[in-house]
Amino acid sequence: MWGIAHAQGIRLPTKDYWAFRDLITVGRRQRSFQAYLDLFHWTELIQSSPIAVERSVYEVIGGAYRRNNITQIELRFNPMKRNRGGEQDLDHIIAAAVRGMDRAVLEYPQVRAGLIFCLDRAFSRHLNEIIAAKAISWRTRGVVAVDIAGPVVPSFRFADYTDVFGELRRNGLGITVHAGETGGPEEVREAVEALEPSRIGHGIQSALDPSVMALLRERGIVLEICPSSNLNTGVVGSVDELRARLRTLMEHGVPFTISTDGPEMLRSYLRKELAMLLRHEVLSLDEVRQAIETGRRASFVDRAPVIERVVLPIEDPARIRVGAAT
């Protein structure tokens, strides 16, 4: 981020690298949920160009493999928050993300990756429809799913997007929805009934309502649990509370993964997340392995549309035959 900012001539609020690192990361400080969202101001500004997006995606995938041996990864972002309010062409931003992903998986052939586009609760329906349409257009190039996230907006209703997500589902895209983080279990119920997601981002508050847990269990919906994120933002008050929530989910048969949310910003990578859960006896080793396997099964990467490879006939046999995607 530091290098990208300087390469683009972005004026930063500090000339000291370590002060900049503290500016855009949580570290050991506990923040409110809104303060956590505020961290994205600088990351979104710095990454708002095709060159920056390509490098960022490339670095994240390669770094995850080198640092944690991550061989299956989904990166979620809102491309419209990386185009400087319309100054940059949205398709150029998306193409840059795809290039960065392609470069990374060529360099690390053990890795399979996919992109998830995030709609935003604070956006108008028109803007969110544009992002959804772009996800459909790029679904054969590595976009595997769509999410809806963002700050709490009183006027927002999941039910207003039933038709949008239905169209996404019909086009083969996975559906995951942020709910049950700052909102209560009723928010999870609303998201499930309106949008029929395969996964729920966070969803930790589901443990407070047996009927919501029963709904998740019956539909096989996987929760993307983010321990360090929830602890840092105060969504969960303590490790003891986190342990109680996860034990409750397991007792009610609700499947969940262990996820990192924003690993660079939280300075907590998957290896550290799992080590923390084991160290505090939140989960046993077998339960950690089960959560990892749940994540593999629930991944949208394996369900991405397959691109058929065909050979075009060429009149001159001396010319190289080129494979084309359909």
C-alpha positions as CSV (number, residue, x, y, z in Angstrom):
1,M,0.0,0.0,0.0
2,W,2.9,2.4,0.9
3,G,4.6,1.6,-2.4
4,I,1.4,1.9,-4.5
5,A,0.6,5.3,-2.9
6,H,4.0,6.8,-3.7
7,A,4.0,5.4,-7.2
8,Q,0.7,7.2,-7.9
9,G,1.7,10.4,-6.2
10,I,-1.0,10.2,-3.5
11,R,-0.4,12.7,-0.7
12,L,-0.4,10.7,2.6
13,P,-1.1,12.2,6.0
14,T,2.4,11.0,7.2
15,K,5.8,10.5,5.7
16,D,6.7,7.8,8.2
17,Y,6.0,4.2,7.0
18,W,5.3,2.9,10.5
19,A,2.9,5.7,11.3
20,F,1.2,4.9,8.0
21,R,1.0,1.2,8.9
22,D,-0.7,2.2,12.2
23,L,-3.1,4.4,10.3
24,I,-4.5,1.7,8.1
25,T,-4.4,-1.3,10.5
26,V,-6.1,-2.3,13.7
27,G,-3.1,-3.8,15.5
28,R,-3.9,-4.5,19.1
29,R,-6.3,-1.6,19.6
30,Q,-9.9,-2.4,19.9
31,R,-12.1,-0.2,17.6
32,S,-15.7,0.3,17.2
33,F,-17.4,-1.2,14.1
34,Q,-17.6,2.2,12.4
35,A,-14.0,3.0,13.2
36,Y,-13.0,-0.3,11.6
37,L,-15.0,0.7,8.5
38,D,-13.2,4.1,8.5
39,L,-9.9,2.2,8.0
40,F,-11.0,1.5,4.4
41,H,-10.9,5.2,3.5
42,W,-7.1,5.1,2.7
43,T,-7.1,1.6,1.3
44,E,-9.9,2.4,-1.1
45,L,-8.2,5.7,-2.1
46,I,-4.8,4.1,-2.7
47,Q,-6.2,1.2,-4.6
48,S,-8.4,3.3,-6.9
49,S,-6.7,2.7,-10.2
50,P,-6.2,-0.3,-12.6
51,I,-2.5,-0.5,-11.8
52,A,-3.1,-0.4,-8.1
53,V,-5.9,-3.0,-8.2
54,E,-3.8,-5.4,-10.3
55,R,-0.8,-5.2,-8.0
56,S,-3.0,-5.5,-4.8
57,V,-4.8,-8.6,-6.0
58,Y,-1.5,-10.2,-7.2
59,E,0.3,-9.4,-3.9
60,V,-2.6,-10.6,-1.7
61,I,-2.9,-14.0,-3.4
62,G,0.8,-14.6,-3.5
63,G,1.3,-13.4,0.1
64,A,-1.5,-15.7,1.4
65,Y,0.2,-18.7,-0.2
66,R,3.7,-17.8,1.0
67,R,2.6,-16.8,4.5
68,N,-0.1,-19.4,5.2
69,N,0.0,-21.9,2.4
70,I,-3.5,-20.8,1.3
71,T,-4.3,-22.8,-1.9
72,Q,-7.9,-21.8,-2.3
73,I,-8.8,-18.1,-1.8
74,E,-11.7,-15.8,-2.5
75,L,-11.1,-12.0,-2.6
76,R,-14.1,-9.8,-2.1
77,F,-14.2,-6.1,-2.9
78,N,-16.5,-3.4,-4.3
79,P,-15.1,-2.4,-7.7
80,M,-17.2,0.8,-7.6
81,K,-15.2,1.9,-4.5
82,R,-12.0,1.6,-6.5
83,N,-13.0,3.8,-9.5
84,R,-12.8,7.2,-7.8
85,G,-16.5,7.9,-8.0
86,G,-16.8,7.1,-11.7
87,E,-13.5,8.8,-12.8
88,Q,-12.0,5.4,-13.6
89,D,-13.9,3.0,-16.0
90,L,-15.4,0.2,-14.0
91,D,-14.5,-2.5,-16.5
92,H,-10.9,-1.4,-16.4
93,I,-10.9,-1.8,-12.6
94,I,-12.4,-5.3,-12.9
95,A,-10.1,-6.3,-15.7
96,A,-7.1,-5.2,-13.6
97,A,-8.3,-7.4,-10.7
98,V,-8.6,-10.4,-13.1
99,R,-5.1,-9.7,-14.4
100,G,-3.7,-9.6,-10.9
101,M,-5.4,-12.9,-10.1
102,D,-4.3,-14.5,-13.3
103,R,-0.7,-13.4,-12.7
104,A,-0.8,-14.8,-9.2
105,V,-2.2,-18.2,-10.1
106,L,0.3,-18.5,-13.0
107,E,3.2,-17.8,-10.5
108,Y,1.7,-20.2,-7.9
109,P,-0.1,-22.9,-9.9
110,Q,-1.1,-24.7,-6.6
111,V,-3.5,-21.9,-5.9
112,R,-7.1,-21.5,-7.1
113,A,-8.7,-18.1,-6.7
114,G,-11.9,-16.3,-7.3
115,L,-13.3,-12.7,-6.9
116,I,-16.5,-11.8,-5.0
117,F,-18.1,-8.5,-5.8
118,C,-19.6,-6.6,-2.9
119,L,-22.8,-4.6,-3.2
120,D,-23.1,-1.9,-0.6
121,R,-26.1,-1.1,1.7
122,A,-25.3,2.6,1.5
123,F,-25.4,2.6,-2.3
124,S,-28.6,3.3,-4.3
125,R,-30.3,0.4,-5.9
126,H,-29.2,1.7,-9.3
127,L,-25.5,1.5,-8.4
128,N,-25.8,-1.9,-6.8
129,E,-27.6,-3.1,-10.0
130,I,-24.6,-2.0,-12.0
131,I,-22.2,-4.0,-9.9
132,A,-24.5,-7.0,-10.1
133,A,-24.6,-6.7,-13.9
134,K,-20.8,-6.5,-14.0
135,A,-20.5,-9.7,-11.9
136,I,-22.7,-11.5,-14.4
137,S,-20.6,-10.1,-17.3
138,W,-17.3,-11.3,-15.7
139,R,-18.5,-14.6,-14.3
140,T,-16.5,-16.6,-16.8
141,R,-13.3,-14.6,-16.0
142,G,-13.0,-15.4,-12.3
143,V,-15.9,-13.6,-10.6
144,V,-17.5,-16.4,-8.6
145,A,-20.0,-14.8,-6.2
146,V,-21.7,-11.6,-5.0
147,D,-22.0,-10.2,-1.5
148,I,-23.8,-7.3,0.1
149,A,-22.0,-5.5,2.9
150,G,-21.4,-2.0,4.3
151,P,-22.6,0.1,7.2
152,V,-25.9,-0.1,8.9
153,V,-28.4,2.0,6.9
154,P,-31.9,2.3,8.6
155,S,-33.7,2.4,5.2
156,F,-32.0,-0.7,3.8
157,R,-34.0,-3.9,3.3
158,F,-32.7,-7.2,2.0
159,A,-36.1,-7.9,0.5
160,D,-35.6,-5.0,-1.9
161,Y,-32.9,-7.0,-3.6
162,T,-34.7,-10.4,-4.0
163,D,-35.0,-10.0,-7.7
164,V,-31.4,-8.9,-8.2
165,F,-30.0,-11.8,-6.3
166,G,-32.4,-14.2,-8.0
167,E,-30.9,-13.1,-11.4
168,L,-27.4,-13.5,-10.0
169,R,-28.2,-17.1,-8.9
170,R,-29.7,-18.0,-12.2
171,N,-26.5,-16.9,-13.9
172,G,-24.5,-19.4,-11.7
173,L,-23.0,-16.9,-9.2
174,G,-22.7,-17.8,-5.6
175,I,-24.5,-15.7,-2.9
176,T,-23.1,-14.6,0.4
177,V,-24.5,-11.9,2.5
178,H,-23.1,-9.9,5.5
179,A,-25.6,-10.2,8.4
180,G,-25.5,-11.0,12.1
181,E,-22.4,-8.9,12.8
182,T,-23.6,-5.7,14.3
183,G,-27.2,-6.6,13.6
184,G,-29.0,-9.3,15.7
185,P,-30.2,-12.7,14.7
186,E,-33.3,-11.2,13.1
187,E,-31.1,-9.6,10.5
188,V,-29.8,-13.1,9.6
189,R,-33.3,-14.4,9.3
190,E,-34.3,-11.5,7.0
191,A,-31.2,-12.1,4.8
192,V,-31.9,-15.8,4.5
193,E,-35.6,-15.5,3.7
194,A,-35.1,-12.7,1.2
195,L,-31.9,-13.6,-0.6
196,E,-31.4,-17.3,0.0
197,P,-27.6,-17.2,0.4
198,S,-25.4,-20.2,0.5
199,R,-23.3,-18.4,3.2
200,I,-23.6,-15.6,5.7
201,G,-20.7,-13.2,6.3
202,H,-20.0,-13.3,10.1
203,G,-23.4,-14.3,11.4
204,I,-22.0,-14.7,14.9
205,Q,-25.2,-13.2,16.4
206,S,-27.2,-16.2,15.1
207,A,-26.1,-18.0,18.2
208,L,-28.5,-15.9,20.2
209,D,-31.7,-17.3,18.6
210,P,-32.4,-21.1,18.5
211,S,-35.0,-20.6,15.7
212,V,-32.4,-18.8,13.5
213,M,-29.9,-21.5,14.1
214,A,-32.5,-24.1,13.1
215,L,-33.2,-22.2,9.9
216,L,-29.4,-22.1,9.1
217,R,-29.0,-25.8,9.9
218,E,-32.1,-26.9,7.8
219,R,-30.9,-24.9,4.8
220,G,-27.2,-25.9,5.2
221,I,-26.1,-22.2,5.2
222,V,-22.5,-21.8,6.2
223,L,-21.4,-18.9,8.5
224,E,-18.2,-17.1,7.8
225,I,-17.0,-16.6,11.4
226,C,-14.2,-14.0,11.8
227,P,-12.9,-14.3,15.4
228,S,-10.3,-11.5,15.4
229,S,-12.5,-9.1,13.5
230,N,-15.4,-9.6,15.9
231,L,-13.1,-9.2,19.0
232,N,-11.4,-6.1,17.6
233,T,-14.7,-4.3,16.7
234,G,-16.4,-5.3,20.0
235,V,-19.1,-7.3,18.2
236,V,-18.0,-10.1,20.6
237,G,-17.0,-8.8,24.0
238,S,-14.3,-11.4,25.0
239,V,-12.7,-14.7,24.1
240,D,-15.0,-16.4,26.6
241,E,-18.1,-14.9,24.8
242,L,-16.6,-16.1,21.5
243,R,-16.2,-19.6,22.9
244,A,-19.8,-19.7,24.1
245,R,-21.1,-18.5,20.8
246,L,-19.2,-21.1,18.8
247,R,-20.1,-23.9,21.2
248,T,-23.7,-22.9,20.8
249,L,-23.5,-23.0,17.0
250,M,-21.9,-26.5,17.1
251,E,-24.5,-27.8,19.5
252,H,-27.2,-26.7,17.1
253,G,-25.5,-28.2,14.1
254,V,-24.8,-24.9,12.3
255,P,-21.9,-25.2,9.9
256,F,-19.2,-22.5,10.0
257,T,-15.8,-21.6,8.7
258,I,-13.0,-19.7,10.3
259,S,-12.2,-16.6,8.2
260,T,-9.9,-13.6,8.4
261,D,-12.1,-10.7,7.2
262,G,-9.3,-8.2,6.5
263,P,-6.1,-10.0,7.4
264,E,-3.7,-7.2,6.4
265,M,-5.7,-4.6,8.2
266,L,-6.2,-6.8,11.3
267,R,-2.7,-8.1,11.2
268,S,-4.1,-11.5,11.8
269,Y,-3.7,-14.2,9.2
270,L,-5.4,-17.6,9.1
271,R,-2.6,-19.4,10.8
272,K,-2.8,-16.9,13.7
273,E,-6.6,-17.1,13.8
274,L,-6.5,-20.9,14.2
275,A,-3.6,-20.8,16.7
276,M,-5.6,-18.3,18.8
277,L,-8.7,-20.5,18.9
278,L,-6.6,-23.5,19.9
279,R,-4.6,-21.6,22.5
280,H,-7.7,-20.3,24.3
281,E,-9.5,-23.7,23.8
282,V,-12.2,-22.1,21.9
283,L,-12.1,-25.1,19.4
284,S,-10.3,-28.4,19.5
285,L,-7.9,-29.5,16.8
286,D,-10.5,-31.8,15.3
287,E,-13.0,-28.9,15.3
288,V,-10.5,-26.6,13.6
289,R,-10.0,-29.3,10.9
290,Q,-13.8,-29.6,10.5
291,A,-14.1,-25.8,10.0
292,I,-11.4,-25.9,7.4
293,E,-13.1,-28.7,5.6
294,T,-16.4,-26.9,5.8
295,G,-14.7,-23.9,4.1
296,R,-13.4,-26.1,1.3
297,R,-16.9,-27.5,0.6
298,A,-18.6,-24.1,0.8
299,S,-16.1,-22.3,-1.4
300,F,-17.5,-20.7,-4.5
301,V,-14.2,-21.2,-6.4
302,D,-15.0,-24.9,-7.1
303,R,-18.4,-23.9,-8.5
304,A,-17.1,-21.3,-10.9
305,P,-18.4,-21.7,-14.5
306,V,-16.1,-23.9,-16.5
307,I,-14.7,-22.3,-19.6
308,E,-14.7,-24.8,-22.5
309,R,-11.6,-24.7,-24.6
310,V,-11.9,-25.2,-28.3
311,V,-9.5,-25.0,-31.2
312,L,-10.4,-22.7,-34.1
313,P,-9.8,-24.1,-37.6
314,I,-7.1,-22.2,-39.4
315,E,-6.7,-22.5,-43.2
316,D,-2.9,-22.3,-43.1
317,P,-1.6,-25.3,-41.2
318,A,1.8,-23.6,-40.7
319,R,0.2,-21.1,-38.4
320,I,0.0,-21.8,-34.7
321,R,-3.4,-23.1,-33.6
322,V,-5.0,-20.8,-30.9
323,G,-7.2,-22.0,-28.1
324,A,-10.3,-19.8,-27.6
325,A,-12.7,-19.6,-24.7
326,T,-16.5,-19.8,-25.2
